[in-house]
Amino acid sequence: MVEKSQESIASYIESPEKLKNLYRRVLIVVSLSQIFGGAGLAAGITVGALLAQQMLGTDAYAGVPSALFTLGSAGAAFIVGKLSQRYGRRIGLSTGFIVGGLGAIGVVLATLMNSIVLLFASLLIYGAGTATNLQARYAGTDLANNKQRATAISTTMLMTTFGAVLGPNLVEWMGKVALSIGIPALAGPFLLSALAFIMAGLVLFTMLRPDPLEIAKAIEAHKQKMNKENQTPSMPISSNKRGLAVGATVMVLTQIVMVAIMTMTPVHMKHHGHGLAEVGIVIGFHVGAMYLPSLVTGILVDKIGRTAMSIASGITLLLAGVVAAFAPSDSMVLLIVALSLLGLGWNFGLISGTAQIVDATEPSTRAKTQGKMDVFVALAGASGGALSGMVVANSSYAVLSLAGGLLSLVLIPVVIWSRRAA
């Protein structure tokens, strides 16, 4: 069996055409899982803050659910990265999605039992699905060359759009379904998340064969062997610590700003008379802007460069913060514009930052390093989510939005410094 597996891997090394076909197949499988994964994200984003507000009776801790599932995603990102490095993307990603689905089921049980402790514990576990959905973008890059990486990332993220946009717009309907079976309305979207995350895990477990990371490791080992035989000197990619630092900084800052403003928008809207259906529409546009522009973004990152798109991210997030801060509270149009810009700025930052991370790593350590980088991203999101409720409770949504927009400007000197140093 082992010999057969080794022969199969060798056939991809010897046949560029076969390798190209596998690359396309991996993108299709990962993209299919992302459709389900995107739908699974909807509950935490749309009703997590509202659920905490209802159960706790205060706005001050409305950001806690976002903080918890992003904190959970930090731990999950590390574990999924380690699992993927040791056993391949198939095992790592499918495990993360299924665990996230179990966390969503726990949230539903917590609402039935009116248990805050179970709710918070389940949200931590639910974060595994969020982390895995984000880490799946790396799987498409394992077999891509450096001119395809951002496009590969964006292709899988684009497919997240279908589930991610549909999910928030099913919030009200899922609430009615939940009520019909004796479950509180706000827990309804978590039923959708449970099914979606588990389906995403099953798609990867059954279809992601052969594993792209294992093939990439074999190709790297073959190249090193050939270089040694030909006495060709090679520069280890793993020494590019500057690329890792800049890529991580871009992703961390965009995550803090996006999560902070996004988390408190549903609460802000509810205070000013907007219903769940309207919240779902605004969040739907936001999530669509996070993922839908991905294909174009990937091409731009590959063509005009990581630095230019990182700067574009900072400027777009600033505009989002300004519009959100000064938009009249009853204006659905301006809230949609603000949250769409917020999603777009995050999209620019995530894809350009991810491309820099992939550029700075090699297959033998790639998944483990990517997992560690996503830990920082998740912790940034947890911080943004936790602090957002406190900022709004002690000042206003406008102050939070402006602060987030100004923070995003830090991206510009960071990427300019990296370019000058290079």
Buried (B, 14 or more C-beta within 10 A) or exposed (E): EEEEEEEEBEEBBEEEEEBEEBBEBBBEBBBBBBBBBBBBBBBBBBBBBBBBBBBBEEBEBBBBBBBBBBBBBBBBBBBBBBBBBEBBBBBBBBBBBBBBBBBBBBBBBBBEEEBBEBBBBBBBBBBBBBBBBBBBBBBBBBBBEEEBBBBBBBBBBBBBBBBBBBBBBBBBBBBEBBEEEEBBBBBBBBBBBBBBBBBBBBBBBEBBBBBBBBBBBBBBBBEBEEEEEEEEEEEEBBEBEBBBBBBBBBBBBBBBBBBBBBBBBBBBBBEEEBEBEBBBBBBBBBBBBBBBBBBEBBEBBBEEBBBBBBBBBBBBBBBBBBBBBEBEBEEBEBBBBBBBBBBBBBBBBBBBBBBBBBBBBBBBBBBBBBBBBBBBBBBBBBBBBBBBBBBBBEEBBBEBBBBBBBBBBBBBEBBEEBBEEE
